[in-house]
């Protein structure tokens, strides 16, 4: 999973993909416990995919908070200048 496609995805799509990846990781862990997992590298890949998704979601959260703070500062400056 590359970073560019994540940036193009919508937030709801990222959240859904995160839930799918967590479910995939759960199933992989279950397969390890039962001795059915043939490719143990799949667990590492699933964990990295989850981390990438969480990183993108957090970056969007931070960007939204910064935008809100800038709007608030601009509104305060405009209100202060009008009086």
N, C-alpha and C positions, 0 to 999 in steps of 0.2 A: 504494500500500500504506500503510495507516494504522497508527499505533502501537497502537491499541486491539486490533485483531485479533491482533497479534503477542504481546501480553501474554496473550491467551487461549489461544494455541497451546502445545502441549507442547514440551519441549526437543528431543525426537527429530524432531518435525515441523519445528521451526525449522532443525535441522541439514540435514534433507532439502531443505527449501526453499532453504537457502543453496547447497547443491550444484546444485540446478536453476538458480538465478540465475547462478551462476558458469558453468555450461554455456551458458546463454543469452547471457551476455556474450561467451564464446569464439566462439559462432556468429555473433554480430553483428560482432565484429572480423574474422572470416573473410569475412563478406559485404562489409565495407569494402574489404578487400584485393583481393577479386575484382570490386569495382565493382557489386555487386548490391544494396547497402543503399540504400533509398529514404528512410528516416526516420532521420537521424543522431542525432536527439534520443533515440532508443531506447537508445543507449549510455549516455547520462547517466542515464536513468531506471533502467537495469539497475545501474549503479554505485551509485546512491543506495539502491536496494532492498537491495543487498548490504551496504551500510554500515548500514542500519537493522537488518537481521538480525544482523549482527555486534555491533552496539550492544546489542541485546536479550540476546543470548547472554552478552556480557561482563557486563551488569548482573546477570544471574542468577548468574554465576560469583562476582561480588563479594558478592552477597547471601548465597550459600551459605558463602563464606569467613568473612563477618562473623558468621553464625549459629553456625558451628563455633567461632569464637574466643570468642563469648559463652558457649557451652556449656562450653568449656574453662575459662573464667574462673569460671563458676558452680560447676563441679566442684571447682576448686582452692580456692575460697572455702569450699565445704561440707566439703572434706577438711581444710582448715586449722582450721575451727571445731570439728570433731569431735575433734581431738586435745587 
